[in-house]
Amino acid sequence: MKTGMDMDALLAKIQSSKKYQDLGIPEETLRDLLEQELARHSKPAEALKSARAKLHNIMAPYLGDPDYDRATVELRQAFTQSEDAVQATCTEILRQHDSTRERLAYLEDFYAGIRSVCGQPQVVLDLACGLNPFALPWMDLPADCQFYAYDIHPARVALINEFLRLSGREALAEVRDVLVRPPEVEADAAFLFKEAHRMEKRQKGCNRGLWAALKVKYLFVSLPNRSLDGRRDLRERMRALVEANLNPQDWAERGELDFPGETIYWMRKDG
């Protein structure tokens, strides 16, 4: 049986790591990883090694993040200029990550497809959002739509909130690990874009609990069609992931929206 001393000591080791200490990783995320690995390994050192490996998978996309201070200045300047300037600045931010950069080629069709399923949502949850909120200029959401965004990187969340404020919306971005604390906000739609497969590497089957806990009418889960190098077709594997994490009793209707780089698997909750 593992002790609290093991947990606290291992937590301190990860938090003091030069690789991650500036990212402000939520303690709830670190504790969740360590609890899982301490339950699997008899030796704390083995648990720490395994937790660090999973943490790298979680945090790798953040290591190439934009300069958030510079992006804040550029966004503020863009909003004093024109709508075109805002879109140009958002485009540059979206280019910083593979998933959002790839989506730029079909961005308007992507959100038109979502609206064709759920109409005009009044409340949206963007789960493990990454840089996706900067696609708001292309989402065509109502001006009074409440847009909640959840991510584990504080600097990113701060930039998203500044962007929401500049856009005339409520600053509803929050530092939250949605696997540890699923949002309790009732919403018309939830987005989980190109993250579910990465979450499975952290804990197999974790999406099932998250999806079931959401108080939403529609859930839109996008998953990649091909591997990053373009060599492997992932569609069968991704479809199997969705099926494995669905409780059919929770969902009244399902469908797919196909795009060049990804497929959206959408679900409507029963009731």
C-alpha positions in Angstrom: 0.0 0.0 0.0 1.4 3.4 -1.0 1.7 6.2 1.5 0.9 9.9 1.3 4.6 10.5 1.8 5.3 8.6 -1.5 2.8 10.8 -3.3 4.1 14.1 -1.9 7.7 13.2 -2.6 7.0 12.1 -6.2 4.8 15.2 -6.7 7.6 17.4 -5.6 10.1 15.7 -8.0 7.9 16.3 -11.0 7.0 19.9 -10.0 10.7 20.7 -9.7 11.6 19.4 -13.1 13.1 22.1 -15.3 11.2 20.6 -18.3 7.8 21.3 -16.8 8.1 23.8 -13.9 7.3 26.9 -16.1 4.2 25.3 -17.6 2.1 25.5 -14.4 0.7 22.0 -14.7 -2.3 21.7 -12.4 -1.6 19.7 -9.3 -4.8 17.7 -9.9 -3.3 16.4 -13.2 -0.1 15.3 -11.5 -1.8 13.7 -8.6 -4.2 11.8 -10.9 -1.2 10.4 -12.9 0.7 9.5 -9.8 -2.3 7.8 -8.2 -2.7 5.6 -11.3 0.9 4.7 -11.5 1.4 4.1 -7.7 -1.5 1.6 -8.0 0.2 -0.2 -10.9 3.8 -0.3 -9.7 5.2 -1.8 -6.5 8.2 0.7 -6.4 7.7 4.5 -6.2 10.6 4.9 -8.7 8.9 2.8 -11.3 5.6 4.7 -10.7 7.5 8.0 -11.2 9.1 6.9 -14.4 5.8 5.8 -15.8 4.0 8.9 -14.7 6.7 11.1 -16.4 6.3 9.2 -19.6 2.6 9.8 -19.6 3.1 13.5 -18.6 5.4 13.9 -21.6 2.6 12.7 -23.9 0.2 15.1 -22.3 2.5 18.1 -22.3 4.4 17.6 -25.6 2.1 19.9 -27.6 2.7 22.7 -25.1 6.5 22.7 -25.5 6.2 24.4 -28.9 3.6 26.9 -27.9 3.4 30.5 -29.1 5.0 33.4 -27.2 1.9 34.2 -25.1 3.0 37.7 -24.1 3.7 38.6 -27.8 0.4 37.0 -28.9 -1.5 39.1 -26.3 0.0 42.3 -27.7 -0.7 41.3 -31.3 -4.3 40.5 -30.4 -4.9 43.8 -28.7 -3.4 45.6 -31.7 -5.5 43.6 -34.1 -8.8 44.5 -32.3 -8.0 48.2 -32.7 -7.7 47.8 -36.5 -10.2 45.6 -38.3 -12.0 42.3 -38.5 -9.5 41.2 -41.1 -6.6 42.0 -38.8 -8.2 39.9 -36.0 -8.7 36.9 -38.4 -5.1 37.2 -39.6 -3.8 37.2 -36.0 -6.0 34.3 -35.1 -4.8 32.4 -38.2 -1.2 32.9 -37.1 -2.0 31.5 -33.6 -3.8 28.5 -35.1 -0.8 27.8 -37.2 1.3 27.1 -34.1 -0.1 23.6 -33.6 -0.4 20.7 -36.1 -4.1 20.0 -35.5 -5.3 23.6 -35.8 -2.9 24.4 -38.6 -4.3 21.4 -40.7 -7.9 22.5 -40.0 -7.3 25.9 -41.5 -7.8 24.4 -45.0 -11.4 23.5 -44.3 -12.2 25.7 -41.2 -15.5 27.2 -42.5 -16.8 23.8 -43.7 -15.8 22.3 -40.4 -18.1 24.5 -38.3 -20.8 24.6 -40.9 -21.0 20.9 -40.6 -21.3 21.2 -36.8 -24.1 23.7 -37.1 -25.9 21.5 -39.6 -26.2 19.0 -36.8 -27.0 21.1 -33.7 -28.1 24.4 -35.1 -27.0 27.6 -33.3 -25.8 26.6 -29.8 -26.2 29.1 -27.0 -23.7 27.4 -24.7 -20.6 25.6 -25.9 -17.9 23.7 -23.9 -14.5 23.4 -25.6 -12.8 20.5 -23.8 -9.0 20.2 -23.6 -9.3 23.1 -26.0 -5.7 23.8 -27.0 -5.7 26.7 -29.5 -9.1 25.9 -30.9 -10.9 29.0 -29.3 -9.0 31.2 -31.7 -11.2 29.7 -34.5 -14.2 31.6 -33.0 -14.2 34.1 -35.9 -15.1 31.2 -38.2 -17.6 29.4 -35.9 -20.5 31.8 -36.6 -21.8 31.5 -33.1 -24.5 33.9 -31.8 -23.1 37.0 -30.1 -24.6 36.0 -26.8 -23.3 32.4 -26.9 -21.5 31.5 -23.8 -18.2 29.8 -24.8 -16.5 27.8 -22.0 -13.0 26.6 -22.7 -10.9 24.2 -20.6 -7.2 23.6 -20.7 -4.4 22.7 -18.3 -1.9 25.4 -19.4 -2.4 28.6 -17.4 -0.7 30.9 -19.9 -2.9 29.6 -22.7 -6.0 30.0 -20.7 -5.0 33.6 -19.9 -4.6 34.4 -23.6 -7.9 32.8 -24.4 -9.7 34.8 -21.8 -8.1 38.0 -23.1 -9.3 37.0 -26.6 -12.8 36.4 -25.4 -12.9 39.8 -23.6 -11.6 41.6 -26.7 -14.3 39.8 -28.7 -17.0 41.1 -26.4 -17.7 37.7 -24.8 -17.5 36.6 -21.2 -14.1 35.3 -20.2 -15.1 31.7 -19.5 -11.8 29.9 -20.1 -10.6 27.9 -17.1 -7.6 25.9 -16.0 -9.2 22.5 -15.5 -8.2 18.9 -16.2 -11.5 17.7 -17.6 -10.6 14.0 -17.0 -10.3 14.7 -13.3 -13.1 17.2 -13.0 -15.6 17.0 -15.9 -17.4 20.4 -16.3 -20.9 20.5 -14.7 -22.1 23.3 -17.0 -25.3 22.4 -18.9 -24.6 23.1 -22.6 -26.0 22.7 -26.1 -22.7 21.4 -27.5 -19.3 20.2 -26.4 -16.2 20.0 -28.6 -13.4 17.5 -28.0 -11.1 18.0 -31.0 -8.2 15.6 -31.7 -7.7 14.8 -28.1 -9.6 11.7 -27.2 -6.9 9.4 -28.7 -4.2 11.1 -26.7 -6.4 10.9 -23.5 -6.5 7.1 -24.1 -2.8 6.9 -23.8 -3.1 8.5 -20.4 -5.8 6.1 -19.2 -7.5 3.5 -21.4 -11.2 4.0 -21.4 -11.1 7.4 -19.7 -13.3 9.0 -22.4 -16.2 6.8 -21.5 -16.6 8.4 -18.0 -15.9 11.9 -19.4 -18.5 11.7 -22.1 -21.1 10.2 -19.8 -20.6 12.9 -17.2 -21.1 15.8 -19.6 -24.5 17.6 -19.3 -24.7 18.4 -23.0 -27.2 17.9 -25.8 -24.5 17.2 -28.4 -21.0 16.0 -28.2 -18.6 16.5 -31.2 -15.5 14.4 -31.0 -13.0 14.8 -33.8 -10.2 12.3 -34.4 -7.4 12.3 -37.0 -7.8 10.3 -40.3 -4.1 9.7 -40.7 -0.9 9.6 -38.7 1.2 12.7 -38.4 3.6 11.4 -41.1 0.6 10.7 -43.4 1.5 7.0 -43.8 -1.1 5.3 -41.8 -4.9 5.4 -42.2 -6.3 5.7 -38.7 -10.0 5.8 -39.4 -10.8 2.2 -38.4 -8.8 2.6 -35.2 -10.4 5.9 -34.3 -13.9 4.6 -35.0 -13.2 1.6 -32.7 -12.0 4.1 -30.0 -15.4 5.9 -30.2 -17.4 2.7 -30.1 -15.4 1.4 -27.1 -16.1 4.6 -25.1 -19.8 4.9 -25.9 -22.5 3.8 -23.6 -25.4 3.3 -26.2 -27.9 4.0 -23.4 -26.6 7.5 -23.0 -26.9 8.6 -26.7 -30.1 8.8 -28.7 -28.5 9.5 -32.1 -25.0 9.4 -33.7 -23.4 10.3 -36.9 -20.1 11.3 -38.7 -18.9 14.3 -40.5 -15.9 13.7 -42.8 -13.2 16.2 -43.5 -9.8 15.9 -45.2 -7.7 15.7 -42.0 -10.2 14.4 -39.5 -13.6 12.9 -38.9 -16.1 14.3 -36.4 -18.1 11.7 -34.5 -21.1 13.4 -33.1 -23.6 12.2 -30.6 -26.9 13.5 -29.3 -27.7 12.7 -25.7 -30.9 10.9 -24.9 -33.3 13.3 -23.2 
